[in-house]
Amino acid sequence: MNLRALSIAGAAAIALPHAAAACAQLTENVWMCDRDTAWEGAAWDTAGDGSTLILGNLALSFTEEWPGFKIGDDLATLEERYATYAEWIAADGDAPLEVFQNDRLTYGSGSAVRSIQRDALEGDTFLSAVMLAEVGASRIMLYLDAPETTDIANMDTLSRSVLALLHDNCADPISCADDYQRPDPAANERG
């Protein structure tokens, strides 16, 4: 079970038929087109609410309903919405142990506000990239968690690569075809 999934269990996630295509539907309005990347073979965490992908020692959790997502109007910037989220998390006593980097990134389908930070949950410490991404007209919160020993430069690269896969539709017609077969994550673990 992913640690981050436990911390956002109160947020309702929409369970969608993720495994049908290489452009996996993360939420009602956001797709992750991961064909020919390592994420294509990631396993869905079936012990949680269907909103976490596991790839080796990485976990990617996501939701369109993060703490404070309803606060603010449609004109609120990503930075303002992220600041509201961070205030709610701190008020709950779950502020990051240390923040290494805060920035705004632009990628093919939108932009994101990102914090690379050290977090703790239930006695476990890990490195996280917490990202509020705008994908088309939608916003999604992503939590990329890795072992605490992960290099910050590596987390920078990993989180940028995840953002590059986000789309507001099933963008790869080959992978979105009815007859596309996703790789079996169990085969990756054996192989």
CYANA upper distance limits for C-alpha pairs under 8 A (distance plus 0.5 A):
  1 MET  CA      5 ALA  CA      8.02
  1 MET  CA      6 LEU  CA      8.46
  1 MET  CA     45 ASP  CA      7.38
  1 MET  CA     47 ALA  CA      6.68
  1 MET  CA     48 GLY  CA      7.24
  2 ASN  CA      6 LEU  CA      7.28
  2 ASN  CA     45 ASP  CA      8.13
  2 ASN  CA     48 GLY  CA      8.35
  2 ASN  CA     52 THR  CA      7.90
  2 ASN  CA     59 ALA  CA      7.08
  3 LEU  CA      7 SER  CA      7.29
  3 LEU  CA    121 LEU  CA      7.11
  4 ARG  CA      8 ILE  CA      7.00
  4 ARG  CA     61 SER  CA      7.29
  4 ARG  CA    121 LEU  CA      8.33
  4 ARG  CA    143 TYR  CA      7.67
  4 ARG  CA    145 ASP  CA      8.01
  5 ALA  CA      9 ALA  CA      6.45
  5 ALA  CA     48 GLY  CA      7.27
  5 ALA  CA     49 ASP  CA      8.40
  5 ALA  CA     51 SER  CA      8.03
  5 ALA  CA     52 THR  CA      7.35
  5 ALA  CA     61 SER  CA      6.82
  6 LEU  CA     48 GLY  CA      8.43
  7 SER  CA    121 LEU  CA      8.23
  8 ILE  CA     66 TRP  CA      7.97
  9 ALA  CA     49 ASP  CA      8.17
 11 ALA  CA     63 THR  CA      7.98
 11 ALA  CA     65 GLU  CA      6.20
 11 ALA  CA     66 TRP  CA      6.63
 11 ALA  CA     67 PRO  CA      7.92
 12 ALA  CA     63 THR  CA      8.21
 12 ALA  CA     65 GLU  CA      6.94
 13 ALA  CA     27 THR  CA      8.11
 13 ALA  CA     49 ASP  CA      7.40
 13 ALA  CA     50 GLY  CA      8.11
 13 ALA  CA     51 SER  CA      7.07
 13 ALA  CA     63 THR  CA      6.32
 13 ALA  CA     64 GLU  CA      7.74
 13 ALA  CA     65 GLU  CA      7.64
 14 ILE  CA     27 THR  CA      6.55
 14 ILE  CA     28 GLU  CA      7.53
 14 ILE  CA     50 GLY  CA      8.47
 14 ILE  CA     51 SER  CA      8.41
 15 ALA  CA     27 THR  CA      8.09
 15 ALA  CA     49 ASP  CA      7.67
 15 ALA  CA     50 GLY  CA      6.26
 15 ALA  CA     51 SER  CA      7.80
 16 LEU  CA     25 GLN  CA      7.12
 16 LEU  CA     26 LEU  CA      7.76
 16 LEU  CA     27 THR  CA      7.48
 16 LEU  CA     28 GLU  CA      8.08
 17 PRO  CA     25 GLN  CA      7.53
 18 HIS  CA     24 ALA  CA      5.34
 18 HIS  CA     25 GLN  CA      5.70
 18 HIS  CA     26 LEU  CA      7.28
 19 ALA  CA     24 ALA  CA      6.84
 19 ALA  CA    182 ARG  CA      7.36
 20 ALA  CA     24 ALA  CA      7.65
 20 ALA  CA    176 CYS  CA      8.17
 20 ALA  CA    178 ASP  CA      8.12
 20 ALA  CA    180 TYR  CA      7.97
 20 ALA  CA    181 GLN  CA      7.97
 20 ALA  CA    182 ARG  CA      7.78
 21 ALA  CA    175 SER  CA      5.84
 21 ALA  CA    176 CYS  CA      5.52
 21 ALA  CA    177 ALA  CA      7.71
 21 ALA  CA    178 ASP  CA      8.29
 21 ALA  CA    180 TYR  CA      6.68
 21 ALA  CA    181 GLN  CA      7.56
 21 ALA  CA    182 ARG  CA      6.87
 22 ALA  CA     32 MET  CA      8.36
 22 ALA  CA     33 CYS  CA      6.36
 22 ALA  CA     34 ASP  CA      6.26
 22 ALA  CA     35 ARG  CA      5.64
 22 ALA  CA     40 GLU  CA      6.73
 22 ALA  CA    172 ASP  CA      8.44
 22 ALA  CA    175 SER  CA      5.48
 22 ALA  CA    176 CYS  CA      7.14
 22 ALA  CA    180 TYR  CA      8.29
 22 ALA  CA    182 ARG  CA      6.68
 23 CYS  CA     31 TRP  CA      6.41
 23 CYS  CA     32 MET  CA      5.71
 23 CYS  CA     33 CYS  CA      4.29
 23 CYS  CA     34 ASP  CA      6.56
 23 CYS  CA     35 ARG  CA      7.52
 23 CYS  CA    170 CYS  CA      5.95
 23 CYS  CA    171 ALA  CA      7.47
 23 CYS  CA    172 ASP  CA      7.21
 23 CYS  CA    175 SER  CA      6.84
 23 CYS  CA    176 CYS  CA      6.86
 24 ALA  CA     31 TRP  CA      5.95
 24 ALA  CA     32 MET  CA      5.68
 24 ALA  CA     33 CYS  CA      6.76
 24 ALA  CA     34 ASP  CA      8.15
 24 ALA  CA    170 CYS  CA      8.19
 25 GLN  CA     29 ASN  CA      8.25
 25 GLN  CA     30 VAL  CA      6.64
 25 GLN  CA     31 TRP  CA      4.89
 25 GLN  CA     32 MET  CA      6.94
 25 GLN  CA    170 CYS  CA      8.22
 26 LEU  CA     30 VAL  CA      6.14
 26 LEU  CA     31 TRP  CA      5.89
 26 LEU  CA     32 MET  CA      7.10
 26 LEU  CA     51 SER  CA      7.69
 26 LEU  CA     62 PHE  CA      7.91
 27 THR  CA     31 TRP  CA      7.54
 27 THR  CA     63 THR  CA      7.64
 27 THR  CA     64 GLU  CA      7.51
 29 ASN  CA    138 SER  CA      6.93
 29 ASN  CA    168 ASP  CA      6.35
 29 ASN  CA    169 ASN  CA      7.75
 30 VAL  CA    135 VAL  CA      7.24
 30 VAL  CA    138 SER  CA      7.79
 30 VAL  CA    140 ILE  CA      8.14
 30 VAL  CA    166 LEU  CA      7.31
 30 VAL  CA    167 HIS  CA      6.41
 30 VAL  CA    168 ASP  CA      5.39
 30 VAL  CA    169 ASN  CA      7.17
 31 TRP  CA    166 LEU  CA      6.18
 31 TRP  CA    167 HIS  CA      5.58
 31 TRP  CA    168 ASP  CA      6.35
 31 TRP  CA    169 ASN  CA      6.33
 31 TRP  CA    170 CYS  CA      6.68
 32 MET  CA    165 LEU  CA      5.65
 32 MET  CA    166 LEU  CA      5.08
 32 MET  CA    167 HIS  CA      6.68
 33 CYS  CA    165 LEU  CA      5.62
 33 CYS  CA    166 LEU  CA      6.84
 33 CYS  CA    167 HIS  CA      7.51
 33 CYS  CA    170 CYS  CA      7.57
 33 CYS  CA    171 ALA  CA      7.33
 33 CYS  CA    172 ASP  CA      7.46
 34 ASP  CA     38 ALA  CA      8.13
 34 ASP  CA     39 TRP  CA      6.24
 34 ASP  CA     40 GLU  CA      5.56
 34 ASP  CA    165 LEU  CA      6.44
 35 ARG  CA     39 TRP  CA      8.31
 35 ARG  CA     40 GLU  CA      6.00
 35 ARG  CA    175 SER  CA      7.45
 36 ASP  CA     40 GLU  CA      7.04
 37 THR  CA     41 GLY  CA      8.40
 38 ALA  CA     42 ALA  CA      7.58
 38 ALA  CA     55 LEU  CA      8.27
 39 TRP  CA     55 LEU  CA      7.20
 40 GLU  CA    182 ARG  CA      7.61
 40 GLU  CA    183 PRO  CA      7.52
 41 GLY  CA     55 LEU  CA      8.08
 41 GLY  CA    182 ARG  CA      7.83
 41 GLY  CA    183 PRO  CA      6.03
 41 GLY  CA    184 ASP  CA      7.03
 41 GLY  CA    185 PRO  CA      5.54
 41 GLY  CA    188 ASN  CA      7.44
 42 ALA  CA     53 LEU  CA      6.51
 42 ALA  CA     54 ILE  CA      5.98
 42 ALA  CA     55 LEU  CA      5.27
 42 ALA  CA     56 GLY  CA      8.47
 42 ALA  CA    185 PRO  CA      6.28
 43 ALA  CA     53 LEU  CA      6.08
 43 ALA  CA     54 ILE  CA      5.64
 43 ALA  CA     55 LEU  CA      7.07
 43 ALA  CA    185 PRO  CA      5.88
 43 ALA  CA    186 ALA  CA      8.41
 44 TRP  CA     50 GLY  CA      7.15
 44 TRP  CA     51 SER  CA      8.17
 44 TRP  CA     52 THR  CA      6.44
 44 TRP  CA     53 LEU  CA      5.13
 44 TRP  CA     54 ILE  CA      6.70
 45 ASP  CA     49 ASP  CA      8.35
 45 ASP  CA     50 GLY  CA      6.70
 45 ASP  CA     51 SER  CA      7.94
 45 ASP  CA     52 THR  CA      5.96
 45 ASP  CA     53 LEU  CA      6.40
 45 ASP  CA     54 ILE  CA      6.99
 46 THR  CA     50 GLY  CA      6.57
 48 GLY  CA     52 THR  CA      7.93
 51 SER  CA     61 SER  CA      6.08
 51 SER  CA     62 PHE  CA      6.21
 51 SER  CA     63 THR  CA      7.48
 52 THR  CA     59 ALA  CA      7.10
 52 THR  CA     60 LEU  CA      5.88
 52 THR  CA     61 SER  CA      4.70
 52 THR  CA     62 PHE  CA      7.12
 53 LEU  CA     59 ALA  CA      6.19
 53 LEU  CA     60 LEU  CA      5.59
 53 LEU  CA     61 SER  CA      6.97
 54 ILE  CA     58 LEU  CA      6.37
 54 ILE  CA     59 ALA  CA      5.12
 54 ILE  CA     60 LEU  CA      7.02
 55 LEU  CA     59 ALA  CA      6.80
 57 ASN  CA    146 ALA  CA      6.70
 57 ASN  CA    147 PRO  CA      7.41
 58 LEU  CA    144 LEU  CA      7.49
 58 LEU  CA    145 ASP  CA      6.19
 58 LEU  CA    146 ALA  CA      5.39
 58 LEU  CA    147 PRO  CA      8.11
 59 ALA  CA    143 TYR  CA      8.31
 59 ALA  CA    144 LEU  CA      6.27
 59 ALA  CA    145 ASP  CA      5.67
 59 ALA  CA    146 ALA  CA      7.26
 60 LEU  CA    142 LEU  CA      7.34
 60 LEU  CA    143 TYR  CA      6.09
 60 LEU  CA    144 LEU  CA      5.02
 60 LEU  CA    145 ASP  CA      6.91
 61 SER  CA    142 LEU  CA      6.24
 61 SER  CA    143 TYR  CA      5.58
 61 SER  CA    144 LEU  CA      7.07
 62 PHE  CA    140 ILE  CA      7.31
 62 PHE  CA    141 MET  CA      5.99
 62 PHE  CA    142 LEU  CA      4.90
 62 PHE  CA    143 TYR  CA      6.71
 63 THR  CA    140 ILE  CA      6.24
 63 THR  CA    141 MET  CA      5.91
 63 THR  CA    142 LEU  CA      7.30
 64 GLU  CA     69 PHE  CA      8.30
 64 GLU  CA    139 ARG  CA      6.85
 64 GLU  CA    140 ILE  CA      5.08
 64 GLU  CA    141 MET  CA      6.63
 65 GLU  CA     69 PHE  CA      6.34
 65 GLU  CA    140 ILE  CA      8.18
 65 GLU  CA    141 MET  CA      8.26
 66 TRP  CA     85 TYR  CA      7.81
 66 TRP  CA    141 MET  CA      7.10
 67 PRO  CA     85 TYR  CA      6.15
 67 PRO  CA     88 TRP  CA      6.85
 67 PRO  CA     89 ILE  CA      7.77
 68 GLY  CA     81 ARG  CA      8.23
 68 GLY  CA     84 THR  CA      6.64
 68 GLY  CA     85 TYR  CA      5.85
 68 GLY  CA     88 TRP  CA      7.17
 69 PHE  CA     81 ARG  CA      7.65
 69 PHE  CA     85 TYR  CA      7.76
 71 ILE  CA     81 ARG  CA      8.20
 71 ILE  CA     84 THR  CA      8.13
 72 GLY  CA     76 ALA  CA      6.39
 72 GLY  CA     81 ARG  CA      7.66
 76 ALA  CA     80 GLU  CA      6.47
 76 ALA  CA     81 ARG  CA      7.00
 77 THR  CA     81 ARG  CA      6.79
 78 LEU  CA     82 TYR  CA      6.48
 78 LEU  CA    112 ALA  CA      7.67
 78 LEU  CA    113 VAL  CA      6.93
 78 LEU  CA    132 LEU  CA      7.51
 78 LEU  CA    133 ALA  CA      8.26
 78 LEU  CA    134 GLU  CA      8.15
 79 GLU  CA     83 ALA  CA      6.56
 79 GLU  CA    113 VAL  CA      6.90
 80 GLU  CA     84 THR  CA      6.81
 81 ARG  CA     85 TYR  CA      6.79
 82 TYR  CA     86 ALA  CA      6.62
 82 TYR  CA    113 VAL  CA      7.68
 82 TYR  CA    132 LEU  CA      7.10
 83 ALA  CA     87 GLU  CA      6.67
 84 THR  CA     88 TRP  CA      6.83
 85 TYR  CA     89 ILE  CA      6.73
 86 ALA  CA     90 ALA  CA      6.58
 86 ALA  CA     95 ALA  CA      7.84
 87 GLU  CA     91 ALA  CA      6.57
 88 TRP  CA     92 ASP  CA      6.79
 89 ILE  CA     93 GLY  CA      7.02
 89 ILE  CA     94 ASP  CA      5.80
 89 ILE  CA     95 ALA  CA      6.20
 90 ALA  CA     94 ASP  CA      5.86
 90 ALA  CA     95 ALA  CA      4.86
 91 ALA  CA     95 ALA  CA      8.40
 95 ALA  CA    119 ASP  CA      8.24
 96 PRO  CA    117 GLN  CA      6.81
 96 PRO  CA    118 ARG  CA      6.40
 96 PRO  CA    119 ASP  CA      5.35
 96 PRO  CA    120 ALA  CA      7.79
 97 LEU  CA    117 GLN  CA      7.87
 97 LEU  CA    118 ARG  CA      5.98
 97 LEU  CA    119 ASP  CA      5.95
 97 LEU  CA    120 ALA  CA      7.53
 98 GLU  CA    117 GLN  CA      6.10
 98 GLU  CA    118 ARG  CA      5.68
 98 GLU  CA    119 ASP  CA      7.80
 99 VAL  CA    115 SER  CA      7.43
 99 VAL  CA    116 ILE  CA      6.65
 99 VAL  CA    117 GLN  CA      4.78
 99 VAL  CA    118 ARG  CA      6.94
100 PHE  CA    115 SER  CA      8.00
100 PHE  CA    116 ILE  CA      6.12
100 PHE  CA    117 GLN  CA      5.99
100 PHE  CA    118 ARG  CA      8.35
100 PHE  CA    152 ILE  CA      8.36
101 GLN  CA    114 ARG  CA      8.39
101 GLN  CA    115 SER  CA      6.11
101 GLN  CA    116 ILE  CA      5.64
101 GLN  CA    117 GLN  CA      7.57
102 ASN  CA    113 VAL  CA      7.97
102 ASN  CA    114 ARG  CA      6.18
102 ASN  CA    115 SER  CA      4.98
102 ASN  CA    116 ILE  CA      7.08
103 ASP  CA    113 VAL  CA      6.34
103 ASP  CA    114 ARG  CA      5.93
103 ASP  CA    115 SER  CA      7.17
104 ARG  CA    111 SER  CA      7.65
104 ARG  CA    112 ALA  CA      6.12
104 ARG  CA    113 VAL  CA      4.94
104 ARG  CA    114 ARG  CA      6.64
105 LEU  CA    111 SER  CA      5.99
105 LEU  CA    112 ALA  CA      5.70
105 LEU  CA    113 VAL  CA      6.86
105 LEU  CA    114 ARG  CA      7.92
106 THR  CA    110 GLY  CA      6.52
106 THR  CA    111 SER  CA      4.69
106 THR  CA    112 ALA  CA      6.95
107 TYR  CA    111 SER  CA      6.26
107 TYR  CA    163 LEU  CA      7.26
107 TYR  CA    164 ALA  CA      6.25
108 GLY  CA    164 ALA  CA      6.83
109 SER  CA    135 VAL  CA      6.21
109 SER  CA    136 GLY  CA      7.00
109 SER  CA    164 ALA  CA      8.07
109 SER  CA    166 LEU  CA      7.11
109 SER  CA    167 HIS  CA      6.21
109 SER  CA    168 ASP  CA      8.01
110 GLY  CA    133 ALA  CA      7.76
110 GLY  CA    134 GLU  CA      5.90
110 GLY  CA    135 VAL  CA      5.57
110 GLY  CA    136 GLY  CA      6.87
111 SER  CA    133 ALA  CA      6.33
111 SER  CA    134 GLU  CA      5.93
111 SER  CA    135 VAL  CA      7.74
112 ALA  CA    131 MET  CA      6.75
112 ALA  CA    132 LEU  CA      5.90
112 ALA  CA    133 ALA  CA      4.55
112 ALA  CA    134 GLU  CA      6.46
112 ALA  CA    163 LEU  CA      8.49
113 VAL  CA    131 MET  CA      6.12
113 VAL  CA    132 LEU  CA      5.84
113 VAL  CA    133 ALA  CA      7.02
114 ARG  CA    129 ALA  CA      7.02
114 ARG  CA    130 VAL  CA      6.11
114 ARG  CA    131 MET  CA      4.84
114 ARG  CA    132 LEU  CA      7.04
115 SER  CA    128 SER  CA      8.36
115 SER  CA    129 ALA  CA      6.08
115 SER  CA    130 VAL  CA      5.75
115 SER  CA    131 MET  CA      7.02
116 ILE  CA    127 LEU  CA      7.78
116 ILE  CA    128 SER  CA      6.15
116 ILE  CA    129 ALA  CA      4.90
116 ILE  CA    130 VAL  CA      6.96
116 ILE  CA    152 ILE  CA      8.02
116 ILE  CA    155 MET  CA      8.04
116 ILE  CA    156 ASP  CA      8.09
117 GLN  CA    127 LEU  CA      6.30
117 GLN  CA    128 SER  CA      5.79
117 GLN  CA    129 ALA  CA      6.89
117 GLN  CA    130 VAL  CA      8.24
118 ARG  CA    125 THR  CA      7.47
118 ARG  CA    126 PHE  CA      6.26
118 ARG  CA    127 LEU  CA      5.07
118 ARG  CA    128 SER  CA      6.56
118 ARG  CA    148 GLU  CA      7.64
119 ASP  CA    125 THR  CA      6.14
119 ASP  CA    126 PHE  CA      5.99
119 ASP  CA    127 LEU  CA      6.70
119 ASP  CA    128 SER  CA      7.17
120 ALA  CA    124 ASP  CA      5.88
120 ALA  CA    125 THR  CA      4.75
120 ALA  CA    126 PHE  CA      6.81
121 LEU  CA    125 THR  CA      7.10
125 THR  CA    147 PRO  CA      8.21
125 THR  CA    148 GLU  CA      6.56
126 PHE  CA    145 ASP  CA      7.11
126 PHE  CA    146 ALA  CA      6.41
126 PHE  CA    147 PRO  CA      5.45
126 PHE  CA    148 GLU  CA      4.50
126 PHE  CA    149 THR  CA      8.26
127 LEU  CA    145 ASP  CA      6.33
127 LEU  CA    146 ALA  CA      5.79
127 LEU  CA    147 PRO  CA      6.41
127 LEU  CA    148 GLU  CA      5.25
127 LEU  CA    149 THR  CA      8.06
127 LEU  CA    150 THR  CA      7.26
127 LEU  CA    155 MET  CA      8.49
128 SER  CA    143 TYR  CA      7.08
128 SER  CA    144 LEU  CA      5.96
128 SER  CA    145 ASP  CA      4.98
128 SER  CA    146 ALA  CA      6.79
128 SER  CA    155 MET  CA      8.28
129 ALA  CA    142 LEU  CA      8.41
129 ALA  CA    143 TYR  CA      6.37
129 ALA  CA    144 LEU  CA      5.59
129 ALA  CA    145 ASP  CA      7.13
129 ALA  CA    155 MET  CA      7.51
129 ALA  CA    156 ASP  CA      8.33
129 ALA  CA    159 SER  CA      6.92
130 VAL  CA    141 MET  CA      7.83
130 VAL  CA    142 LEU  CA      6.37
130 VAL  CA    143 TYR  CA      5.18
130 VAL  CA    144 LEU  CA      6.97
131 MET  CA    141 MET  CA      6.18
131 MET  CA    142 LEU  CA      5.55
131 MET  CA    143 TYR  CA      6.90
132 LEU  CA    139 ARG  CA      7.34
132 LEU  CA    140 ILE  CA      6.31
132 LEU  CA    141 MET  CA      4.99
132 LEU  CA    142 LEU  CA      6.84
133 ALA  CA    139 ARG  CA      6.01
133 ALA  CA    140 ILE  CA      5.85
133 ALA  CA    141 MET  CA      6.77
133 ALA  CA    142 LEU  CA      8.01
133 ALA  CA    163 LEU  CA      8.25
134 GLU  CA    138 SER  CA      6.23
134 GLU  CA    139 ARG  CA      4.98
134 GLU  CA    140 ILE  CA      7.11
135 VAL  CA    139 ARG  CA      6.52
135 VAL  CA    140 ILE  CA      8.08
135 VAL  CA    166 LEU  CA      7.40
135 VAL  CA    167 HIS  CA      6.64
135 VAL  CA    168 ASP  CA      6.32
136 GLY  CA    167 HIS  CA      7.92
136 GLY  CA    168 ASP  CA      6.10
138 SER  CA    168 ASP  CA      8.31
144 LEU  CA    159 SER  CA      7.35
146 ALA  CA    150 THR  CA      6.97
146 ALA  CA    155 MET  CA      8.45
150 THR  CA    154 ASN  CA      7.35
150 THR  CA    155 MET  CA      7.37
151 ASP  CA    155 MET  CA      6.87
152 ILE  CA    156 ASP  CA      6.63
153 ALA  CA    157 THR  CA      6.90
154 ASN  CA    158 LEU  CA      6.58
155 MET  CA    159 SER  CA      6.43
156 ASP  CA    160 ARG  CA      6.69
157 THR  CA    161 SER  CA      6.67
158 LEU  CA    162 VAL  CA      6.93
159 SER  CA    163 LEU  CA      6.86
160 ARG  CA    164 ALA  CA      6.77
161 SER  CA    165 LEU  CA      7.25
162 VAL  CA    166 LEU  CA      7.63
167 HIS  CA    171 ALA  CA      7.29
170 CYS  CA    176 CYS  CA      6.76
171 ALA  CA    176 CYS  CA      8.24
172 ASP  CA    176 CYS  CA      6.47
173 PRO  CA    177 ALA  CA      6.58
174 ILE  CA    180 TYR  CA      7.74
175 SER  CA    180 TYR  CA      6.22
176 CYS  CA    180 TYR  CA      7.32
183 PRO  CA    187 ALA  CA      8.27
184 ASP  CA    188 ASN  CA      7.44
185 PRO  CA    189 GLU  CA      7.06
186 ALA  CA    190 ARG  CA      6.87
187 ALA  CA    191 GLY  CA      6.38
